[in-house]
Amino acid sequence: MESKDLRYIVWFSDPESSDVAQLGGKNASLGEMTRNMRDTGIAVPEGFAITAAGYWAFLDANDLKQKIALLLGRLKKNEITLARAGSSIRRMIATAKFPAELEDAIRKAYQQLCEDGSRKNLDVAVRSSATAEDLPEASFAGQHESYLNVQGERNLLDACKRCFASLFKDRAIVYRENHHFQHTQVALSIGVQRMVRSDLGSAGVMFSIDTDSGFPRTVLINGAWGLGESVVQGEVDPDEYMIFKPLLSEPALHPIIEKTLGAKEEKIVYASRGANYTRTVRTSSRERASFVLNDQEILKLARWAVAIEQHYKRAMDIEWAKDGKTGELFIVQARPETVQSRRDAAALKTYTLKGKGRRLVAGLSIGQAIASAKVCRLKSPAEIAQFQKGAVLVTATTDPDWMPIMKRAAAIVTDHGGRTSHAAIVSRELGLPAIVGTGNATSILKNGQTVTISCAEGEQGYVYDGAVPFEVSDRAFDDTLHTHTKVLLNMANPAAALRWWRLPANGIGLARMEFIIGNIIKIHPMALVSFAKLKDATARRQIAGMARREQILQRGLSRWVCARMSRDSEGARSNRAAQRGRDDSVLPYARRGGQNA
């Protein structure tokens, strides 16, 4: 490659690919992983970055710097609206031309990528990476555009120009203003990366920390069929897997704490014609009834998450993809986790319901707070004028365009999305209670109805009718007395176990088996043991349906649960934990070999 191109193009495998000032946090992280983590077995798709120097060259060649500064100055003086300023800047970028030197560098790099992949017009992902993006103090979640399944030089150049323009989307301008970033100091790098054919497989997001409790010894994985944008944007209710990190180093163990089957009603796949690169289609009944990852793949991703966290020395937010053609797993992005990793571990704010109300809807709880307010149900961000500050925002799903409304809400409730969706990420940043993936909130909750949003009862969040009284207490642990005797917690609701990890205790001493059966398994053990003898046809259908959904009967959980109950009653588990000399008391069950139920 000629020396003049090095100003504009940096391959992820090059030593200078860790330069955040030129590549932005996202691309610098891809370069860091490509160069330093492949020896650990972590697979990162090949690619290159268009540097910030390329962005500045594009602006200079079209004399855009002063024009952009003028429009943003008028916006600051309230002479023009945000919508007018943003659209004017984006239009100027869309009609501008690449300087010949930059265009030639992009074309050559893409041709090289095609040669390396032995394919003409290789399909690539084109992702924005702002030079202030993915820093520990700011996530910039979804502020700038990414494009998948981009094929051919002309389409690549068009996608790059759209990425440049997305630096001035209304939501991006507002985000920089709120976080005190100077518009003229932030540049945009673009990552061009070989596509993983997850449109034929699956993809998703994982965190090396529990996203709601901040418990540092778990990996949380979300996944769905098709391209990963559906999970990131919260358009589907994904599968969820939770893995216990301390036991991942022991190959004989399968420390999968929990597996939850998501609805996954849609998936994003390649578009074969038209202006769009991708399209959304319905999933099959078999896809909806199946997990997107098997246990070995779950554990492999979890081990990669631990390795990435150890390399960066901080909790990480990671995007993964599985190629449907080859079955290979890849890491396509990694950035610092920006919420739980900055919380004060020496303090705990607890919320407790002090009354009862009629339960209206349920979903995944985000955060641990409670809020009471009136419902405001909206279909799109364009209805912002209807939203009253302090109301409960109820909608199908959110994306960054909802940010101005979300900042004014007392709580958020969505029909779709998982713990790694946009609504979940932003609500954590804002410190708002949120319930996502309810499935029916927009049809059940009515405008103006007073409700109570409770995220203080474990993994499930509930919306109650009326204003249910609740109590808030702050606890600091700095002056806590330490005893020679190990103090263990007794747990009734197993879903609440991770909420209490910050307490000055030595782990979980007792978990109520009847609550585990009632809240999680939801089938009496003897009904599983004697399933073949059941004569009630309705009960058999219900149990079979639940067992199929939870994959209980296929994995022999009935026999395993009974055996585990017997062994635990004899204290065998606590003895094994003591012999290993480690505290894994928060882990419910880690079996040797086989599949985890």
C-alpha positions as CSV (number, residue, x, y, z in Angstrom):
1,M,0.0,0.0,0.0
2,E,1.4,3.4,-1.0
3,S,2.4,5.8,1.8
4,K,-0.1,8.4,0.9
5,D,-2.9,5.9,1.8
6,L,-1.7,5.4,5.3
7,R,-3.2,8.8,6.3
8,Y,-6.6,7.5,5.5
9,I,-6.6,3.7,5.9
10,V,-5.4,1.6,8.8
11,W,-5.9,-2.2,8.8
12,F,-7.0,-3.7,12.1
13,S,-4.0,-6.0,12.1
14,D,-1.6,-2.9,11.9
15,P,0.3,-1.8,15.0
16,E,-1.2,1.8,14.8
17,S,-4.7,0.4,14.9
18,S,-5.0,1.2,18.6
19,D,-4.9,4.9,18.0
20,V,-8.2,6.1,19.6
21,A,-7.6,9.7,18.3
22,Q,-7.6,8.5,14.7
23,L,-9.9,5.5,14.9
24,G,-12.3,6.1,17.7
25,G,-13.0,3.8,20.5
26,K,-14.9,1.1,18.5
27,N,-12.3,0.7,15.7
28,A,-9.4,1.0,18.1
29,S,-10.9,-1.8,20.2
30,L,-11.2,-4.0,17.0
31,G,-7.6,-3.4,16.2
32,E,-6.5,-4.2,19.8
33,M,-8.4,-7.5,19.7
34,T,-7.3,-8.4,16.2
35,R,-3.6,-7.9,17.1
36,N,-3.5,-9.2,20.7
37,M,-6.3,-11.7,21.2
38,R,-6.2,-14.1,18.3
39,D,-3.6,-16.2,20.2
40,T,-6.3,-16.8,22.8
41,G,-8.6,-18.3,20.2
42,I,-10.9,-15.3,19.9
43,A,-12.0,-14.8,16.3
44,V,-12.4,-11.2,14.9
45,P,-13.4,-10.7,11.2
46,E,-10.8,-9.1,9.0
47,G,-11.2,-5.4,8.1
48,F,-9.8,-1.9,8.0
49,A,-10.6,1.6,9.3
50,I,-11.0,4.9,7.5
51,T,-9.3,7.3,9.9
52,A,-10.4,10.6,11.4
53,A,-7.9,12.2,8.9
54,G,-10.1,10.9,6.1
55,Y,-13.1,12.6,7.7
56,W,-11.3,15.9,8.0
57,A,-10.1,15.6,4.5
58,F,-13.7,15.0,3.3
59,L,-14.9,18.2,5.1
60,D,-11.9,20.3,3.8
61,A,-12.3,19.2,0.2
62,N,-15.9,20.3,0.3
63,D,-15.4,23.4,2.4
64,L,-17.8,22.1,5.0
65,K,-16.1,23.0,8.4
66,Q,-17.2,26.6,8.5
67,K,-20.7,25.9,7.1
68,I,-21.3,23.3,9.8
69,A,-19.9,25.5,12.5
70,L,-22.2,28.4,11.3
71,L,-25.3,26.2,11.5
72,L,-24.4,24.8,14.9
73,G,-23.7,28.4,16.1
74,R,-27.2,29.5,15.0
75,L,-28.7,26.5,16.7
76,K,-27.0,27.4,20.0
77,K,-28.4,30.9,19.7
78,N,-31.9,29.4,19.0
79,E,-32.0,31.1,15.6
80,I,-32.9,27.7,14.0
81,T,-34.4,24.5,15.2
82,L,-32.4,21.3,15.9
83,A,-34.3,19.5,13.1
84,R,-33.3,22.3,10.6
85,A,-29.7,22.4,11.6
86,G,-29.3,18.6,11.6
87,S,-31.0,18.1,8.2
88,S,-29.1,21.0,6.6
89,I,-25.7,19.5,7.7
90,R,-26.6,16.0,6.6
91,R,-27.8,17.2,3.2
92,M,-24.5,19.1,2.7
93,I,-22.6,15.9,3.4
94,A,-24.8,13.7,1.2
95,T,-24.2,16.0,-1.8
96,A,-20.5,16.4,-1.2
97,K,-17.8,14.4,-3.1
98,F,-14.9,12.4,-1.8
99,P,-11.5,13.9,-2.5
100,A,-9.8,11.7,-5.1
101,E,-7.0,10.6,-2.8
102,L,-9.4,9.4,-0.1
103,E,-11.8,7.7,-2.5
104,D,-8.8,5.9,-4.2
105,A,-7.5,4.7,-0.7
106,I,-11.0,3.3,0.2
107,R,-11.3,1.5,-3.1
108,K,-7.9,-0.1,-2.8
109,A,-8.5,-1.2,0.7
110,Y,-11.8,-2.8,-0.2
111,Q,-10.3,-4.5,-3.2
112,Q,-7.6,-6.0,-1.0
113,L,-10.3,-7.2,1.5
114,C,-12.1,-8.9,-1.5
115,E,-8.9,-10.6,-2.6
116,D,-8.2,-11.8,0.9
117,G,-11.7,-13.2,1.1
118,S,-11.4,-14.7,-2.5
119,R,-14.7,-13.0,-3.4
120,K,-15.6,-10.2,-5.8
121,N,-17.8,-7.5,-4.2
122,L,-17.4,-9.0,-0.7
123,D,-20.2,-8.2,1.7
124,V,-19.0,-6.0,4.5
125,A,-20.3,-4.3,7.6
126,V,-19.7,-0.5,7.7
127,R,-19.8,1.0,11.2
128,S,-19.3,4.4,12.6
129,S,-16.7,5.0,15.3
130,A,-16.6,8.6,16.6
131,T,-13.3,9.7,18.2
132,A,-15.1,10.4,21.5
133,E,-17.1,7.1,21.3
134,D,-17.1,4.0,23.6
135,L,-15.1,5.7,26.3
136,P,-15.6,4.5,29.9
137,E,-17.5,7.7,30.7
138,A,-19.9,7.8,27.7
139,S,-21.5,5.0,25.7
140,F,-22.9,6.9,22.7
141,A,-25.3,4.0,22.4
142,G,-26.8,3.9,18.9
143,Q,-26.0,7.6,18.1
144,H,-24.3,6.9,14.8
145,E,-25.2,4.7,11.9
146,S,-24.0,1.2,10.9
147,Y,-24.8,-0.6,7.6
148,L,-24.7,-4.4,7.1
149,N,-24.4,-6.4,3.9
150,V,-22.8,-3.6,1.9
151,Q,-21.5,-5.0,-1.4
152,G,-19.4,-3.3,-4.1
153,E,-17.3,-0.1,-4.2
154,R,-20.1,2.3,-5.1
155,N,-22.3,1.0,-2.2
156,L,-19.4,1.1,0.2
157,L,-18.6,4.8,-0.6
158,D,-22.3,5.6,-0.3
159,A,-22.5,3.9,3.1
160,C,-19.3,5.8,4.3
161,K,-20.9,9.1,3.4
162,R,-24.0,8.1,5.3
163,C,-21.8,7.3,8.3
164,F,-20.2,10.7,8.1
165,A,-23.7,12.3,7.9
166,S,-24.9,10.4,11.0
167,L,-22.4,12.4,13.1
168,F,-25.0,15.1,12.8
169,K,-28.2,13.2,13.4
170,D,-30.4,15.2,15.8
171,R,-29.9,12.7,18.5
172,A,-26.1,12.7,18.1
173,I,-26.0,16.5,18.3
174,V,-28.2,16.5,21.5
175,Y,-26.1,13.8,23.1
176,R,-22.8,15.7,22.5
177,E,-24.4,18.8,24.0
178,N,-25.6,17.0,27.1
179,H,-22.2,15.4,27.6
180,H,-20.2,18.6,26.9
181,F,-18.4,17.3,23.8
182,Q,-17.4,20.0,21.3
183,H,-19.0,19.3,18.0
184,T,-16.0,20.6,16.0
185,Q,-13.6,18.4,18.1
186,V,-15.3,15.1,17.4
187,A,-14.4,13.3,14.2
188,L,-15.7,10.1,12.7
189,S,-13.7,7.0,11.8
190,I,-15.4,4.2,9.8
191,G,-14.8,0.5,10.3
192,V,-15.1,-1.8,7.2
193,Q,-15.3,-5.4,8.3
194,R,-16.0,-8.7,6.5
195,M,-19.5,-9.8,7.3
196,V,-20.2,-12.8,9.4
197,R,-23.2,-14.6,7.9
198,S,-25.2,-14.4,11.0
199,D,-28.3,-13.7,8.8
200,L,-28.1,-17.5,8.3
201,G,-27.2,-18.0,12.0
202,S,-27.5,-15.9,15.1
203,A,-26.0,-12.9,16.8
204,G,-26.3,-10.8,19.9
205,V,-24.7,-9.0,22.8
206,M,-22.9,-10.1,26.0
207,F,-21.6,-8.4,29.1
208,S,-18.8,-9.5,31.4
209,I,-20.9,-8.2,34.3
210,D,-24.5,-8.6,35.4
211,T,-26.1,-5.5,33.8
212,D,-28.7,-4.9,36.5
213,S,-27.1,-5.9,39.8
214,G,-23.4,-5.2,38.9
215,F,-22.5,-8.7,40.1
216,P,-19.0,-9.1,38.6
217,R,-18.8,-12.9,38.5
218,T,-21.3,-13.6,35.8
219,V,-21.4,-13.2,32.0
220,L,-24.8,-12.3,30.5
221,I,-25.4,-13.3,26.9
222,N,-28.4,-12.2,24.8
223,G,-29.0,-13.7,21.3
224,A,-31.5,-14.0,18.5
225,W,-31.7,-15.4,15.0
226,G,-30.3,-13.3,12.2
227,L,-28.2,-10.2,12.2
228,G,-27.5,-8.7,15.7
229,E,-29.2,-5.4,15.0
230,S,-32.5,-6.8,16.2
231,V,-31.0,-7.5,19.7
232,V,-29.1,-4.2,19.9
233,Q,-32.2,-2.2,18.9
234,G,-34.5,-4.1,21.1
235,E,-36.8,-5.2,18.3
236,V,-37.0,-8.8,19.5
237,D,-37.2,-10.6,22.8
238,P,-33.9,-12.5,22.8
239,D,-32.7,-15.7,24.4
240,E,-30.8,-15.0,27.6
241,Y,-28.0,-17.0,29.2
242,M,-26.2,-16.4,32.5
243,I,-22.9,-18.0,33.2
244,F,-20.9,-18.2,36.5
245,K,-17.3,-17.0,35.7
246,P,-15.2,-18.5,38.5
247,L,-16.0,-22.1,37.2
248,L,-15.3,-21.5,33.5
249,S,-11.7,-22.5,33.9
250,E,-12.8,-26.1,34.8
251,P,-13.6,-27.9,31.5
252,A,-15.5,-30.7,33.3
253,L,-18.1,-28.2,34.6
254,H,-21.0,-26.5,32.8
255,P,-21.6,-23.4,35.0
256,I,-24.6,-22.1,33.1
257,I,-26.8,-20.6,35.8
258,E,-29.8,-19.8,33.7
259,K,-31.2,-20.2,30.2
260,T,-34.3,-18.3,29.2
261,L,-36.0,-18.9,25.8
262,G,-36.9,-15.7,24.1
263,A,-39.9,-15.2,21.7
264,K,-37.6,-14.1,18.8
265,E,-40.6,-13.5,16.5
266,E,-38.5,-11.6,13.9
267,K,-35.0,-11.7,12.4
268,I,-33.0,-9.4,10.2
269,V,-31.6,-11.0,7.0
270,Y,-29.9,-9.9,3.8
271,A,-32.1,-8.0,1.3
272,S,-31.7,-9.4,-2.2
273,R,-33.0,-6.3,-4.0
274,G,-34.0,-2.6,-3.5
275,A,-32.2,0.3,-1.8
276,N,-32.0,-1.4,1.6
277,Y,-29.2,-3.7,2.5
278,T,-31.2,-5.8,5.0
279,R,-34.8,-6.7,5.7
280,T,-36.9,-8.0,8.6
281,V,-38.8,-11.3,8.3
282,R,-40.8,-13.5,10.6
283,T,-39.0,-16.4,12.3
284,S,-40.3,-20.0,11.9
285,S,-42.1,-21.8,14.7
286,R,-39.1,-24.1,15.1
287,E,-36.8,-21.1,15.4
288,R,-39.0,-19.5,18.1
289,A,-39.0,-22.8,20.0
290,S,-35.2,-23.3,19.8
291,F,-32.3,-21.7,21.6
292,V,-29.9,-19.9,19.2
293,L,-26.8,-21.3,21.0
294,N,-26.0,-24.7,22.4
295,D,-24.3,-25.1,25.7
296,Q,-20.8,-25.5,24.3
297,E,-21.2,-22.3,22.3
298,I,-22.5,-20.4,25.4
299,L,-19.5,-21.5,27.4
300,K,-17.1,-20.6,24.6
301,L,-18.5,-17.1,24.3
302,A,-18.4,-16.7,28.1
303,R,-14.7,-17.7,28.2
304,W,-14.0,-15.1,25.4
305,A,-15.8,-12.5,27.5
306,V,-13.6,-13.3,30.5
307,A,-10.5,-13.1,28.3
308,I,-11.5,-9.8,26.8
309,E,-12.3,-8.4,30.3
310,Q,-9.0,-9.5,31.6
311,H,-7.2,-7.9,28.7
312,Y,-8.9,-4.6,29.0
313,K,-8.9,-4.8,32.9
314,R,-12.6,-3.6,33.0
315,A,-16.1,-4.8,32.5
316,M,-16.9,-5.1,28.8
317,D,-20.0,-4.8,26.5
318,I,-19.4,-7.2,23.6
319,E,-21.2,-8.0,20.3
320,W,-20.9,-11.5,18.9
321,A,-22.1,-13.3,15.8
322,K,-22.4,-16.9,14.6
323,D,-21.9,-17.7,10.9
324,G,-24.7,-19.8,9.7
325,K,-22.6,-21.3,6.9
326,T,-19.6,-22.4,8.8
327,G,-20.9,-22.5,12.4
328,E,-18.0,-20.3,13.6
329,L,-18.3,-17.8,16.4
330,F,-16.9,-14.3,16.1
331,I,-16.5,-11.1,18.2
332,V,-17.5,-8.1,16.1
333,Q,-17.3,-5.3,18.7
334,A,-16.1,-4.7,22.2
335,R,-16.5,-1.5,24.3
336,P,-16.3,-0.6,28.1
337,E,-19.4,-1.2,30.1
338,T,-20.4,2.3,31.3
339,V,-23.0,1.9,34.1
340,Q,-22.5,-0.8,36.7
341,S,-18.7,-0.6,36.5
342,R,-18.9,3.0,37.8
343,R,-21.3,2.4,40.6
344,D,-20.2,2.7,44.2
345,A,-19.8,-0.9,45.5
346,A,-19.7,0.4,49.1
347,A,-23.3,1.6,49.1
348,L,-26.7,0.1,48.3
349,K,-30.1,1.8,47.7
350,T,-33.0,-0.5,48.3
351,Y,-36.6,-0.2,47.3
352,T,-39.3,-2.1,49.1
353,L,-43.1,-2.3,48.3
354,K,-45.1,-1.6,51.4
355,G,-48.5,-2.5,49.9
356,K,-50.2,-4.6,47.3
357,G,-51.8,-3.9,43.9
358,R,-53.4,-5.8,41.1
359,R,-50.6,-7.1,38.8
360,L,-51.2,-5.8,35.2
361,V,-48.2,-6.9,33.1
362,A,-44.7,-8.4,33.7
363,G,-41.4,-8.4,31.9
364,L,-37.7,-8.2,32.5
365,S,-36.8,-5.7,35.3
366,I,-34.0,-3.2,34.5
367,G,-32.5,-1.7,37.6
368,Q,-33.9,-2.2,41.1
369,A,-36.0,0.9,41.7
370,I,-39.8,1.5,42.0
371,A,-41.8,4.4,40.6
372,S,-45.4,5.4,40.6
373,A,-46.9,7.7,37.9
374,K,-49.5,8.1,35.1
375,V,-49.1,6.1,31.9
376,C,-48.3,7.9,28.6
377,R,-48.5,5.5,25.7
378,L,-46.8,6.6,22.5
379,K,-46.3,5.0,19.1
380,S,-43.3,7.0,17.9
381,P,-40.9,9.8,19.1
382,A,-42.8,12.2,16.9
383,E,-45.6,12.3,19.5
384,I,-43.2,14.0,22.0
385,A,-45.7,16.9,22.5
386,Q,-48.1,14.5,24.1
387,F,-45.6,13.4,26.8
388,Q,-45.8,15.0,30.2
389,K,-42.6,15.1,32.3
390,G,-42.6,12.5,35.0
391,A,-45.0,10.0,33.3
392,V,-44.4,6.3,32.6
393,L,-43.4,5.9,29.0
394,V,-45.1,2.9,27.5
395,T,-44.2,1.9,23.9
396,A,-43.4,-1.1,21.7
397,T,-39.6,-0.5,21.6
398,T,-37.2,2.4,21.6
399,D,-34.2,3.6,19.7
400,P,-32.0,6.7,20.1
401,D,-34.7,8.9,18.6
402,W,-36.7,8.3,21.8
403,M,-33.9,9.8,24.0
404,P,-35.5,13.3,24.6
405,I,-38.7,11.6,25.9
406,M,-36.9,8.9,27.9
407,K,-35.0,11.7,29.8
408,R,-38.3,13.1,31.0
409,A,-39.9,9.8,32.0
410,A,-40.3,8.4,35.6
411,A,-40.1,4.9,34.2
412,I,-40.1,3.0,30.9
413,V,-42.2,-0.1,29.9
414,T,-41.8,-1.7,26.4
415,D,-43.4,-4.6,24.6
416,H,-40.2,-5.9,23.2
417,G,-36.5,-6.1,24.0
418,G,-34.1,-7.8,26.4
419,R,-31.5,-6.7,29.0
420,T,-29.2,-5.5,26.3
421,S,-31.7,-3.6,24.2
422,H,-31.6,0.2,23.7
423,A,-34.3,0.8,26.3
424,A,-32.4,-1.3,28.9
425,I,-29.1,0.4,28.3
426,V,-30.4,3.9,28.3
427,S,-32.6,3.4,31.4
428,R,-29.6,2.2,33.3
429,E,-27.6,5.3,32.3
430,L,-30.5,7.5,33.3
431,G,-31.1,5.6,36.6
432,L,-34.7,4.9,35.6
433,P,-36.7,1.7,36.4
434,A,-37.7,-0.1,33.3
435,I,-39.6,-3.2,32.4
436,V,-38.8,-4.6,28.9
437,G,-40.2,-7.5,26.9
438,T,-43.6,-7.5,28.4
439,G,-45.3,-8.5,25.2
440,N,-48.5,-6.7,25.8
441,A,-48.0,-3.5,27.8
442,T,-49.2,-1.2,25.0
443,S,-52.5,-3.1,24.8
444,I,-53.1,-3.5,28.6
445,L,-52.0,-0.1,30.0
446,K,-54.2,2.9,29.3
447,N,-53.3,6.5,28.9
448,G,-53.6,8.5,32.1
449,Q,-53.8,5.3,34.2
450,T,-51.8,5.5,37.5
451,V,-49.5,2.6,37.9
452,T,-46.6,1.4,40.0
453,I,-43.4,0.1,38.2
454,S,-41.6,-2.4,40.5
455,C,-38.1,-3.6,39.6
456,A,-37.3,-4.5,43.2
457,E,-38.5,-8.1,43.2
458,G,-35.8,-9.9,41.2
459,E,-35.4,-10.6,37.5
460,Q,-39.1,-10.1,36.8
461,G,-40.5,-6.6,36.9
462,Y,-44.2,-5.9,37.5
463,V,-46.6,-3.1,36.7
464,Y,-49.3,-2.8,39.4
465,D,-52.5,-0.9,39.2
466,G,-52.6,2.3,41.2
467,A,-50.0,4.0,43.4
468,V,-48.7,1.2,45.6
469,P,-46.8,2.6,48.6
470,F,-43.0,1.9,48.7
471,E,-40.0,2.7,50.8
472,V,-36.5,3.7,49.8
473,S,-33.5,3.2,52.0
474,D,-29.8,4.0,51.6
475,R,-27.2,1.7,53.1
476,A,-23.5,2.4,53.4
477,F,-21.1,-0.5,54.2
478,D,-18.0,1.5,55.1
479,D,-18.4,1.0,58.9
480,T,-19.8,-2.5,58.8
481,L,-18.4,-4.8,61.5
482,H,-16.6,-7.9,60.3
483,T,-17.2,-11.1,62.3
484,H,-15.1,-14.2,62.6
485,T,-18.2,-16.2,61.8
486,K,-19.1,-16.4,58.2
487,V,-22.5,-14.7,57.7
488,L,-24.5,-16.2,54.9
489,L,-27.9,-15.1,53.5
490,N,-31.1,-17.1,53.4
491,M,-32.9,-16.6,50.1
492,A,-36.6,-17.1,49.5
493,N,-36.8,-15.8,45.9
494,P,-33.9,-17.2,43.9
495,A,-34.3,-14.5,41.3
496,A,-33.2,-11.9,43.8
497,A,-29.9,-13.6,44.7
498,L,-27.7,-11.3,42.6
499,R,-29.3,-8.1,44.0
500,W,-27.6,-8.7,47.4
501,W,-24.0,-9.4,46.3
502,R,-22.9,-6.0,47.6
503,L,-23.9,-6.8,51.1
504,P,-21.0,-7.6,53.5
505,A,-22.0,-11.4,53.6
506,N,-20.1,-14.5,52.6
507,G,-22.6,-15.8,50.1
508,I,-25.9,-17.7,50.0
509,G,-26.3,-20.2,52.8
510,L,-29.8,-21.4,52.1
511,A,-32.1,-21.2,49.1
512,R,-35.7,-22.2,49.4
513,M,-36.2,-25.2,47.1
514,E,-40.0,-24.7,47.0
515,F,-39.5,-21.2,45.6
516,I,-37.1,-22.5,42.9
517,I,-39.6,-25.0,41.9
518,G,-42.6,-22.6,42.1
519,N,-40.9,-19.6,40.4
520,I,-38.6,-21.1,37.9
521,I,-39.4,-24.8,37.1
522,K,-43.2,-24.3,37.8
523,I,-43.9,-28.0,37.7
524,H,-44.1,-30.2,40.8
525,P,-41.1,-32.7,40.8
526,M,-43.4,-35.7,41.3
527,A,-45.4,-34.6,38.2
528,L,-42.2,-35.0,36.2
529,V,-41.2,-38.3,37.9
530,S,-44.6,-39.8,37.2
531,F,-45.4,-38.0,34.0
532,A,-46.3,-41.2,32.2
533,K,-48.9,-42.1,34.8
534,L,-50.8,-38.8,34.6
535,K,-54.4,-39.3,33.5
536,D,-55.5,-35.7,33.3
537,A,-55.1,-34.9,29.6
538,T,-55.1,-31.1,30.2
539,A,-52.5,-31.3,32.9
540,R,-50.3,-33.5,30.6
541,R,-50.5,-31.0,27.7
542,Q,-49.7,-28.1,30.1
543,I,-46.7,-29.9,31.6
544,A,-45.4,-31.1,28.2
545,G,-45.6,-27.6,26.8
546,M,-43.8,-26.0,29.8
547,A,-41.2,-28.8,29.8
548,R,-40.6,-28.4,26.1
549,R,-40.2,-24.7,26.5
550,E,-37.8,-25.1,29.4
551,Q,-36.2,-28.2,27.8
552,I,-36.8,-30.1,31.1
553,L,-38.1,-33.5,30.0
554,Q,-35.5,-33.8,27.2
555,R,-32.7,-33.2,29.6
556,G,-33.9,-35.5,32.4
557,L,-34.3,-32.7,34.9
558,S,-36.9,-34.5,36.9
559,R,-34.5,-37.2,38.0
560,W,-31.7,-34.6,38.4
561,V,-33.8,-32.3,40.6
562,C,-34.8,-35.1,42.9
563,A,-31.2,-36.4,43.2
564,R,-30.0,-32.8,43.8
565,M,-32.6,-32.3,46.5
566,S,-31.4,-35.4,48.2
567,R,-27.7,-34.6,48.0
568,D,-28.2,-31.0,49.1
569,S,-30.2,-32.1,52.1
570,E,-27.1,-34.0,53.3
571,G,-24.9,-31.0,52.9
572,A,-22.8,-32.5,50.1
573,R,-22.7,-29.3,48.1
574,S,-21.4,-27.2,50.9
575,N,-18.7,-29.8,51.6
576,R,-17.5,-29.8,48.0
577,A,-17.4,-26.0,47.9
578,A,-15.3,-26.1,51.1
579,Q,-12.9,-28.6,49.6
580,R,-12.4,-26.5,46.6
581,G,-11.6,-23.5,48.8
582,R,-13.7,-21.1,46.8
583,D,-17.0,-19.2,47.4
584,D,-19.4,-20.3,44.6
585,S,-22.4,-20.3,46.8
586,V,-24.3,-17.9,44.5
587,L,-24.2,-20.5,41.8
588,P,-27.3,-22.7,41.9
589,Y,-26.0,-25.7,40.0
590,A,-23.0,-26.5,37.9
591,R,-23.1,-30.0,36.6
592,R,-20.2,-32.1,35.4
593,G,-20.6,-32.9,31.7
594,G,-23.8,-33.1,29.7
595,Q,-26.2,-30.2,29.2
596,N,-27.3,-27.6,31.7
597,A,-31.0,-27.6,32.2
